[in-house]
Amino acid sequence: MSDRVLRISLLIVSTAGVAVSTYLTYVHYQPAALICTGSGGCETVQDSSYAVLVGVPVAVLGIGAWIAALVLTLWNSEFARTLTAALAIGSLAFVAYLVILQLFVIDAICIWCMVNDLILVPALTLLALLRLRTAPDV
Amino acid sequence: MPKPSAASKRGRTLVIAIAVAIAIAAALVAASILTRENGGDAATTETTSTGTTTDAANPTLAVVAGIRQTGTVLGNPEATVRLLQFEDLQCPICKKYTDNAFPAIVDEYVRPGLVKVDFRGLAFLGPDSEKALRIVVASGYQNKLWEVAELFYANQGEENSGWVTDSLIDEILAEVPGLDAAKVKTDAKSAAVTKEIAAIQAEATALKVPGTPWFFVGIGLNPPYEIRPTTLEPSAFRFALDDALKG
């Protein structure tokens, strides 16, 4: 896979990440927008004490991380590639913790959180690592 | 001494960056755990860990104290404006509404006799919803529905965790002055309660209620219209209620 294709894929994944995190942040600050529909535990997860970290909603941290990934992808340099990979691996470690919380501690699953945690962040990690391998020697 | 190659420099940078990223992730996890242990869920623990009504719940019960009740309706039966609340006793957002907005609505509109509130209980989240709803609806036959509903919210547990136990029901019913608990439990199993719950569900379906909490305002005999508060704070409801009171 060429660097160009990987970079476009990273931009798509990062944009999706920003969108999902923005939605979750909106829901966090607009509780009336999140009703109990019986289709999942989003309301339980968003209402749990784990949804806020040192006063900052976890969804806001997500927006920050995804915007960073987007900017690093746009900044097409070897250093940015390295930082993207590091950001992705750090994020993967943190979302693993969030998944464990949902499955075993909060005992409820937020579908949009899971989309972020199980699809977008692993995709970011895979693409960022693949992109490292395609990096030209300087 | 040979100069390190570009590849080895890049490798070293990568290792350092990943180490820093993992350290940040570990710090976030630690902060999450510590924040939580330092009382992040203190309020919830207070009302749910014992499975009983705690002192913290009693002020909630006082919200509806002394207000006339007629079946599912709280407030002056002659009030022209009616606020319909579709809710599920297991729904955490309904609890948030009950904690945040409901007391002010009662103080400002129901207690002065301007607005009456109509409980429209749904049980779509699971077995605990239905078990609690049957008890609440049956309490309405003794005009004590609102006290019992308030107490269920104050003791709300995790969705479908089996939190609506027989002992919790006994404790809640014992908290309500003047309530015949044995009659409530008998009525809760009756066909009349089944029919009433089915009628509310049919009404919700007809009104296209997508989930809970969901609100409608009715003026006089006119069909109720949907309101969509932007938050679950009292201010979000004042506009709709004031508007309805103007006719």
Interface residues (C-beta under 8 A of the other chain):
Chain A: Q30 P31 A32 L34 I35 C36 T37 G38 G41 E43 T44 D47 S48 S49 Y50 V52 L53 V54 L61 E78 F79 T82 L83 A85 A86 L87 I89 G90 S91 A93 F94 Y97 D107 A108 L132 A135 D137 V138
Chain B: A6 A7 R10 T13 L14 A17 I18 V20 A21 I22 I24 A25 A26 L28 V29 A31 S32 T35 R36 G40 D41 T44 D88 Q90 C91 P92 I93 C94 K96 F124 L125 G126 E158 E159 S161 P210 G211 T212 P213 W214 R228 P229 T230 T231 L232 A236
